[in-house]
Amino acid sequence: MNYFDYTNVGHFCVCVFFAVVCHGQASDRCEVTPQNLTVKLGSNVTVVFKAPINGICRKKWQGFSPSQVFWTLNGQKIEESFYDHNDTHAVVSISNFSESGTVECHVHEQVLGGTIVRTHGTFRNTSMAMEPPKRPVNISCITYSTNDQYTTCHWNGAGNSQDTTYEVTLKQGDTLSPCYAPPGQYTCQFKLNPSQYMSVTVTARNSAGNVSTTVHLFTWATRKYTPPSIRVDPLPNSLGVHLESAAWTHCLKYTKCQVQYVKEGSNDTNRSEGNATINIYDVKPCTNYSVAMRCACYLSMWSDWSIKHTVLSLLNVRSEPLYLWRRVLEPYGNGTRHVQLMWKGPSPSCKAIDEYRLYVDSTHLKSLQPTQSHTSVLLTDTAHDIRIAAYQNNTMLRESFFKIPSTEKKFPLVQKPFATTQNGDIHISWDPPSKPANEYVIEWFTDATQKDTPSWEKTQGRNYFSIAKGLPHKLYTVTISPLYDEGPGPGNVLYTYAKEGAPAKVSKVILLDSDSTHLTVDWEPVQRNQCCGFVVNYTILWNKVPNGPQQSETVDHTRRNMTLRDLQPHTSYQVMVKAHSTAGSSISDPSQFPTDAYGKALIRTLIAVACGVMILLMCGVCIFMLWRKMMNLMVPNPQYSSMAMWSQAKSPKPSFLNNPDVDSRPRDNILQCQIDNDIDGDLAAVAGTGGPLCLAEDWAMDANLSPDVSISEWPEENVRLNPSYGIGPFGEAESLEADIEDQQQQEQPGQISQQQEQQSEQPGQISPAVCQAYRDQMLVCGPGDPSGEAPACVPSEDGSERLGESSQPDTSATLPATSTYISVDVFDRQTDN
């Protein structure tokens, strides 16, 4: 099998190796079978160790069991997966046996027995087996001080064939001690005698020959002592290493030692050589060092390295710099400011100081622990002198001064700060300010919680700085501040990454505006303090839901919104925003927005058209109403009017040619008043209402009555008119009673009251004076024939005259043959009034 497939393979026939077998009686013998086995190259080999119940091996090792047996091939342990066993046998099966060698069984590091297995076959290269072995080299012997009665010799047999065996002979004076090593074994152990010198001969043999090498050694030179025990003491300017092992006390006079030390955090190893005590001067103060030592006694070999000791070197505080810096945290409006003071002194682990003391304008403000490196103070807006001092045992060891200028003092900034990265290092450079600066302070932090106490360094006048091994995917906020004689100037800030990654994804996408063919989307930009890179642009991706083709457009990183055009109405679209950096990209969660069914322009147009139509209709209605008013003047409804008499002077016949109100109207609308001849019987009935009546032809038509119907057949509501009103020449309502009163006052002033009394006492009668007034007013219509005869005024029993009670009209009081005309509106003005 491959596990045993070595590169150097033996010849067809290999040399026979000795076999180790278990001894005992024939029936109780523990042995390995088969013995001296020859197999074909690549065959499977099974070797069995037999351990009878009463076997010698069981008596020799109490509690022996075949399960405890393990097997080796040429000194190398065979994997346990090839083992098997039962109560009396232990078995190993080797597949694809590819080399000759010795198979041995062991228990508790003791060899129980073994067998030699030879292989035969054909090889392409048989020169190795046909050539003599190579000469052994690098022969040495080691005598450990813990067991100085024995020495172990080693040699290098590389390059020889796998069937090469070695014979080692140790000569001490006249004594020879042989040792045999099987193939693959390159050590032999010998017992020493008090001789000071010895020689070692190693002979290599194979089927092609043998070769030997001999070396002569000084017995003391083969000795090797145990690793020493040491003590390391930190000294003011060095480290002292001392040998303290009791095993070396008898040899301290002839001891030589070497010290190996490594500074913490470094891979460089340094060595120093001396005797039992060695001082290390090349150390950095207040630094941890790992120290080890090895020694030799006279001509003996070097011992192994001792256990490493870690020690902290001492610090000379007076030689160490103490730096002071400030950071204005928050200015107040009452003339004060909150200032953070930071300093760099000895490491607290050095325990080199007891306390720090802070002074403001020569006043001791506070004492601080050596573990503190910053504090905050409240200062006015005037200039101040700050001093920090390191004390030990109330003795000042080191101090540092710093000036804080007033808030009114202005200093120039550094110009054009720039940052680049290379192999994880951040390189920062800038142009000097317009005013010469003594030095510069660089502050940086990667976490907002470090803003008040950032890392900081001084550049000693250089206008460049490097941050080594920056953290990947972390935003660095770097501030560069110049230092002038009057104090520090304002800082200029830049942002950078040691190694950029993909930016954070856009967290929110919203819809600003929508129409039937476009959507305006807005997104929340990736903030600068979000991981893990600067956004250089945004790509907006959209597609029709659910599986429409995707479209995209890229905009600058300063954009926050974009309008998606040429979309389909009443359709949902999926929108995503991808943020890009120089190192990668990230995409937002999808958002869906629908377009409108109708465009806003169409809706605005429809609204405008509707408003225009309404305005036109309103204008048309107004114009029509004005036209109607101008073309159809209002006239009183005769149905609600009374009859009256007018004088000739008051009621001239109207001229249709000169009257602008009726001149342009059709003549068919002018109806002549007609009086029913059969009025005598009805007149008395209606006279009780207060006066004569007139019925026009158009009234009859309004009442759905024929004009030929007698007035007595007309409904009462059509003939009973208020006698208190008449119709003037222009339609004004006039009081008949007032006209009669005026006439009576002119003719018979003394009789007015008497007539009024009679009229009030007999309400159904009309006096002759009233009848005369009717005659004077030229009654429009009256009971009689169409020739114009006036109604008669008949005297009543009390001396008054009653209209319509005489059957013989008074011919002396005939009316003129004239008729008054009434204009009737074709559109029936009666209903309008």
Disulfide bonds with the S-S distance in Angstrom:
Cys30-Cys57 2.08
Cys141-Cys153 2.01
Cys179-Cys188 2.22
Cys251-Cys297 1.18
Cys257-Cys295 2.07
Cys286-Cys350 0.93
Cys531-Cys532 1.15
Cys673-Cys781 2.10
Cys694-Cys781 2.48
Cys771-Cys793 2.25
